[in-house]
């Protein structure tokens, strides 16, 4: 199969050079001016100030997003509630892999997110975490996949494998990692760093500005607790551990 240069340039996984001084594009595209968020291959974050600084005006639908923080990542889950609510209409799984906590069911219902769409996966070790993440994304049965990688070191090739899986489907993939990974090279489409309450830095994004600091507006979603302590995990016949969200 052959592609035109325009098709190649407009692919979401094609890097487009940026002049670090002017933030102007080195490679120009010919995207139509009336492109909506479906055609831009992104999902609005629910926060206008964040969307404005993202190259695709939302979360990339064909690429992984890294979320780095000094904690376990659950403290910023309020940032993703609008996305979860938007995608709940697709009636697909929303997977939580290796999550240190269980989503708080009453809060999910309050935001019209059916708890029966939440799939909790508890891998036994890092290799199972990577395997489960890739399978969840490639299966296309999930609208979004949240994966907690923690402070464990992962090779560039391992993260790239997840990036390629996300690039091949329309499943959103979020990877929560420790701030220690800031010095590591990454192949993902978007890397964010949660600095403090309502403070987000766009560390890297394909084709867009980098090191952009964003002050999110006051919003109750950024304050509320979205998780609760683990309930008892249940072992399945395949050895995978699942926790139902009551």
C-alpha positions in Angstrom: 0.0 0.0 0.0 1.3 3.5 -0.9 0.6 6.7 0.8 0.7 10.3 -0.3 3.1 12.7 1.5 0.1 14.5 2.9 -1.3 11.2 4.4 2.1 10.5 6.0 2.4 14.0 7.4 -1.1 14.0 8.8 -0.7 10.6 10.6 -0.8 11.2 14.4 2.4 9.2 14.9 4.4 11.3 12.5 6.7 13.7 14.3 6.6 17.3 13.0 9.6 19.5 13.8 9.1 22.5 15.9 11.4 25.6 16.1 12.2 25.9 19.8 12.3 29.7 19.6 9.2 30.5 17.7 7.2 27.2 18.2 6.5 27.3 14.4 6.2 24.1 12.4 9.1 23.1 10.3 6.7 20.8 8.3 3.4 22.3 7.3 0.3 20.2 6.8 -2.8 20.8 4.7 -5.4 19.7 7.3 -8.9 21.1 6.5 -9.9 24.0 8.6 -13.3 22.5 9.6 -11.7 19.3 11.1 -13.6 18.3 14.3 -12.3 16.4 17.3 -13.1 13.0 15.7 -11.0 13.8 12.6 -8.2 15.2 14.7 -8.0 11.8 16.4 -8.3 13.2 19.9 -10.8 13.3 22.8 -11.3 16.6 24.6 -9.9 16.5 28.1 -12.8 18.4 29.6 -10.4 21.3 30.6 -10.3 24.1 28.0 -7.0 25.5 29.3 -5.4 22.1 28.8 -6.9 21.4 25.4 -5.6 24.8 24.1 -2.0 23.8 24.8 -2.3 20.3 23.3 -1.4 19.9 19.6 -4.5 17.8 19.0 -6.7 19.8 21.3 -7.3 16.8 23.5 -6.0 13.3 24.4 -4.5 11.5 21.4 -6.6 8.6 20.3 -3.7 6.8 18.6 -0.9 7.1 21.0 0.0 6.7 24.7 -0.1 9.4 27.3 2.4 9.3 30.2 1.3 11.0 33.4 4.2 11.6 35.8 3.8 12.6 39.5 5.5 12.4 42.8 2.8 10.2 44.2 1.0 7.1 42.9 -1.0 8.9 40.2 -4.4 8.4 41.8 -4.4 11.9 43.3 -4.9 13.3 39.8 -7.7 11.0 38.6 -10.2 13.8 38.8 -8.4 15.1 35.7 -9.8 12.1 33.8 -13.4 12.0 35.0 -14.7 14.1 32.1 -13.0 11.7 29.7 -14.4 8.6 31.4 -17.9 10.2 31.3 -17.6 11.0 27.7 -16.4 7.6 26.7 -18.9 5.7 28.8 -21.4 6.2 26.0 -19.3 3.7 24.0 -20.3 1.0 26.4 -16.8 -0.5 26.4 -14.6 -1.5 29.3 -12.6 1.2 31.1 -9.6 -0.8 32.4 -7.6 0.0 35.6 -4.4 -2.1 35.5 -2.2 -2.4 38.6 -4.1 0.4 40.2 -3.1 1.0 43.9 -6.8 1.7 44.7 -10.3 0.9 43.5 -12.4 3.6 41.9 -15.1 4.9 44.2 -18.4 3.6 42.8 -20.8 6.3 44.1 -18.6 9.0 42.5 -18.6 7.1 39.2 -22.4 6.9 39.3 -22.6 10.6 40.1 -20.7 11.3 36.8 -22.8 8.9 34.8 -20.0 6.3 34.5 -21.5 2.8 35.0 -19.4 0.9 37.5 -20.0 -2.3 35.5 -17.8 -0.8 32.8 -14.8 -0.7 35.1 -12.4 -3.6 34.8 -9.9 -4.0 37.5 -6.8 -6.0 36.6 -4.2 -6.9 39.3 -1.0 -8.3 37.6 1.4 -10.2 39.8 4.6 -8.6 38.4 5.9 -6.0 35.9 5.9 -8.3 32.9 2.2 -9.2 33.5 1.5 -5.5 33.8 3.0 -4.8 30.4 1.3 -7.8 28.9 -2.1 -6.9 30.3 -1.8 -3.3 29.1 -1.0 -4.3 25.6 -3.7 -6.9 25.4 -6.3 -4.5 26.8 -5.4 -1.9 24.2 -5.2 -4.2 21.2 -8.4 -6.0 22.1 -10.4 -2.8 21.2 -12.9 -3.9 23.9 -11.8 -1.0 26.1 -12.5 2.7 25.5 -9.7 3.7 27.8 -6.9 1.9 29.7 -5.2 3.3 32.8 -1.9 1.6 33.8 0.1 2.2 36.9 3.8 1.5 36.2 5.0 3.1 39.4 8.6 3.8 40.1 9.8 0.6 38.4 12.3 1.1 35.6 11.0 0.3 32.1 13.1 0.1 29.0 12.4 2.4 26.1 11.5 -0.6 24.0 8.9 -1.8 26.5 7.2 1.6 26.5 7.4 1.8 22.7 5.6 -1.5 22.4 2.7 0.0 24.3 2.9 3.2 22.2 2.6 1.1 19.0 -0.3 -0.8 20.4 -2.1 2.4 21.2 -1.3 3.8 17.8 -3.0 0.8 16.2 -6.4 1.3 17.9 -8.7 4.1 19.1 -8.3 3.1 22.8 -7.0 5.8 25.0 -3.9 4.7 27.0 -2.6 6.5 30.1 0.6 5.4 31.8 1.1 6.6 35.4 4.8 6.8 36.3 7.0 8.3 38.9 8.5 11.7 38.4 11.9 9.9 38.5 11.1 8.9 34.8 11.4 12.5 33.7 15.0 12.0 32.8 14.2 8.9 30.7 13.6 9.2 27.0 10.1 8.2 26.0 8.4 7.3 22.7 4.9 8.2 23.8 2.7 10.8 22.0 2.2 13.0 25.1 4.0 13.3 28.4 2.5 15.3 31.3 4.0 16.1 34.7 1.6 16.8 37.6 3.6 19.4 39.6 1.0 20.3 42.2 -2.7 20.9 42.7 -4.0 22.3 39.4 -0.5 22.6 38.0 0.3 20.6 34.9 3.4 20.7 32.6 3.3 19.4 29.0 6.8 17.9 29.0 6.5 16.5 25.5 4.0 16.2 22.7 4.4 15.1 19.1 4.2 18.1 16.8 3.5 20.6 19.5 5.0 22.9 22.1 7.1 21.4 25.0 7.7 22.4 28.5 4.4 24.3 28.7 3.2 25.0 32.2 -0.6 25.1 32.6 -2.6 26.4 35.6 -5.9 24.6 35.5 -8.9 26.6 36.8 -10.5 25.9 40.1 -12.6 22.8 39.6 -14.3 20.5 42.1 -13.2 17.5 39.9 -9.6 18.2 40.8 -10.3 18.0 44.6 -12.6 15.0 45.0 -11.4 11.6 46.0 -11.9 9.1 43.1 -10.6 6.0 44.7 -11.0 3.8 47.7 -9.0 1.1 49.3 -8.8 -2.3 47.5 -11.6 -4.7 48.0 -10.7 -8.4 47.9 -9.3 -9.5 44.6 -10.7 -12.6 43.0 -8.4 -15.1 41.2 -9.7 -16.3 37.8 -9.0 -19.5 36.0 -6.3 -17.8 33.9 -4.5 -16.5 37.0 -5.5 -12.9 36.3 -6.8 -11.0 39.3 -9.9 -8.9 39.0 -11.6 -6.7 41.5 -15.3 -5.9 41.0 -16.3 -2.3 41.6 -19.5 -2.4 43.7 
